[in-house]
């Protein structure tokens, strides 16, 4: 799976990868977005939320560690899939033209080998989970393969990203309970709305290039309605999270703490400058903090209950 991960100005030439890592490893680390951690966190949080939601008390640290490792590996794999599919588009966009495949720094054949290694690591992590979680996790593979091509055929690639990127909201619950229930389904639906919202903000960085090369996005679809529509998507996310918490029997502190998440999301919408790539990138990345706040709210609600 993948999510947006480059800064507004493209890959930084002075990142820790270039400063500290051997030259032969640098293209592959950049291909995996190792210096752009926001995507890893955004992939991990739905897993952690769901696992905490299903836990009888404190969430299992070993399970959270497995989900963290899986998020690192599968986010990297998603980036490789995305960059293989988009290498010609990326070469024509200012923010992405320095990506290893777009710039020719890495080969497609090498990327395919790298992808195979990452997927093998991901499978090794997945099979450590409950059988039900393995089966649920395997269900995401079709979405992983489809997502990179959606921007060619629909203005809703962000919806497909949301469906793909938040699958962990189902896997986390299944890993704890061995089945699915209304709570993770409600959480998943809310998370999809969250991703469409934050990725629409992110996509405003590239709107001029996207129009020029014919790539579609919700940023272009929403246009001047972006702020109210993202606000609506965030409200739906909060509603899904609240309903999931109610269905899972979380205590009142969860719902109180959820108001802090709501305030953070409201700040994003109110302060983002959709014509400033730096502002869009910054508000997108701030969803990492929103995820941490929601995780704390779920754990608090579960422990008190």
C-alpha positions, 0 to 999 in steps of 0.5 A: 500500500502507499500514501503520499509521502514526498515533501512539497519540494520533492525528495530532499537532496540532503536527507539522512539517506544521502548524508549517511547511507552507502551510495548503492542503497540510496535509490532503494531507500528513497524508493521505499520513502524511508525518509518520508515516515508520514505514510508509515504512520498513516498506514499503521494507525488504523491497525492500532486503533482496531487492535486497541478497540478489540482489546479487553484492556491494554492492547497487546504490545507484541501485536502492536509491534507486528503491525508497526513492522508490517506497516513499514514493509507494506508501505514500502511495497506500496510505494514501489508498486505506485512508482512502477505504475506512475514512473512516466507521470512522475517524470513530468511532475515537479514534486516527483521527477526526482523519484528513483524510477522517474529519474532513471536512478533505479531500474524497473527490473531492480524495483520488481526484485525489491518488491518481491523481497518486501512482499515476502517480508510482509507475508512473513509478518502476516502469518504471525497473526491469527488465521482470521487476520491472515485471511482478512489481510489477504483480501486487500491485495486486489485493492493494492494492485488497482489503486495506482491506476485509478487516477487514470480513469476516475476523479476518485483515486483518493477513495481507492486509496482510502479503501486500500490504506485503511484495511488494517482497521479490519485486520487489527480487530480480527487479530484480537478476536478471530472474527469481524463485528460492526465496530471494525466495519464502522471504524473502517468506513470512517477511516476511508473518509479520513483518508479521502479528506487528507489526501485531497488536501495533499493532492492540491500540491500537484493540481497544476501538473495534474491538469497539464498531464491529464491525471485526475484527483478529488482536489480537481473534482472538488475545486473551490468546494474543497474545504467544506467537503473535506470538513464533511469527510472529517465529520464522517470520520469522527462519526464512524470512530464514535460509532465504533467506540460505542459499538465496542463499549468504550467508556465515556473518556473516549468520547470526551477525548475524541473532541480533541481529535475533532479540534485538530481536524478543524484546525487543519481545514481552517488553516490550510492554504490550498494554493501553498504546497508547503501548507498542504504538505504540512496539514497532510503530515499533521494527521500523524498527530491526529492518529496518535490522539485517536489511539490515546482516546481509544486506549483511555476509553477501553482501560476505563471501561 
